[in-house]
């Protein structure tokens, strides 16, 4: 059975600024930082396995936020 392809993610300029602010914020909760990183990487066409390796989280978490 073939593997399912990840949905392409597109991010607008205003959303990109919000994601950058959340991923770099000192007072941002850890889970929000990770979510912002996942969305940014997916928007840059990173594969799910590459995101998992870079961020150090589970495949299911990446699939949820992708």
Contact map, one row per residue, 1 for C-alpha under 8 A:
111000000000000000000000000000000000000000000000000000000000000000
111100000000000000000000000000000000000000000000000000000000000000
111110000000000000000000000000000000000000000000000000000000000000
011111000000000000000000000000000000000000000000000000000000000000
001111100000000000000000000000000000000000000000000000000000000000
000111110000000000000000000000000000000000000011000000000000000001
000011111000000000000000000000000000000000000000000000000000000001
000001111100000000000000000000000000000001101000000000000000000000
000000111110000000000000000000000000001001101000000000000000000001
000000011111000000000000000000000000000000100000000000000000000000
000000001111101100000000000000000000000000100000000000000000000000
000000000111111100000000000000000000000000000000000000000000000000
000000000011111110000000000000000000000000000000000000000000000000
000000000001111111000000000000000000000000000000000000000000000000
000000000011111111100000000000000000000000000000000000000000000000
000000000011111111110000000000000000000100000000000000000000000000
000000000000111111111000000000000000000000000000000000000000000000
000000000000011111111100000000000000000000000000000000000000000000
000000000000001111111110000000000001101100000000000000000000000000
000000000000000111111111000000000001000000000000000000000000000000
000000000000000011111111100000000000000000000000000000000000000000
000000000000000001111111100100011001000000000000000000000000000000
000000000000000000111111100100011101100000000000000000000000000000
000000000000000000011111110100001000000000000000000000000000000000
000000000000000000001111111100001000000000000000000000000000000000
000000000000000000000001111100000000000000000000000000000000000000
000000000000000000000000111110000000000000000000000000000000000000
000000000000000000000111111111011000000000000000000000000000000000
000000000000000000000000001111111000000000000000000000000000000000
000000000000000000000000000111111100000000000000000000000000000000
000000000000000000000000000011111110000000000000000000000000000000
000000000000000000000110000111111111000000000000000000000000000000
000000000000000000000111100111111111100000000000000000000000000000
000000000000000000000010000001111111110000000000000000100000000000
000000000000000000000000000000111111111000000000000000000000000010
000000000000000000110110000000011111111100000000000000000000000000
000000000000000000100010000000001111111110000000000000100000000000
000000000000000000000000000000000111111111000000001000100000010011
000000001000000000100000000000000011111111100000000000000000000011
000000000000000100100000000000000001111111110000000000000000000000
000000000000000000000000000000000000111111111100001000000000000000
000000011000000000000000000000000000011111111111001000000000000001
000000011110000000000000000000000000001111111100000000000000000000
000000000000000000000000000000000000000111111100000000000000000000
000000011000000000000000000000000000000011111110000000000000000000
000000000000000000000000000000000000000011111111011000000000000000
000001000000000000000000000000000000000001001111111000000000000000
000001000000000000000000000000000000000001000111111100000010011000
000000000000000000000000000000000000000000000011111110000010000000
000000000000000000000000000000000000000000000111111111000000000000
000000000000000000000000000000000000010011000111111111110000010000
000000000000000000000000000000000000000000000001111111111110010000
000000000000000000000000000000000000000000000000111111111000000000
000000000000000000000000000000000000000000000000011111110000000000
000000000000000000000000000000000100110000000000001111111000000000
000000000000000000000000000000000000000000000000001111111100000000
000000000000000000000000000000000000000000000000000110111110110000
000000000000000000000000000000000000000000000000000100011111110000
000000000000000000000000000000000000000000000001100100001111111000
000000000000000000000000000000000000000000000000000000000111111100
000000000000000000000000000000000000000000000000000000001111111110
000000000000000000000000000000000000010000000001001100001111111111
000000000000000000000000000000000000000000000001000000000011111111
000000000000000000000000000000000000000000000000000000000001111111
000000000000000000000000000000000010011000000000000000000000111111
000001101000000000000000000000000000011001000000000000000000011111
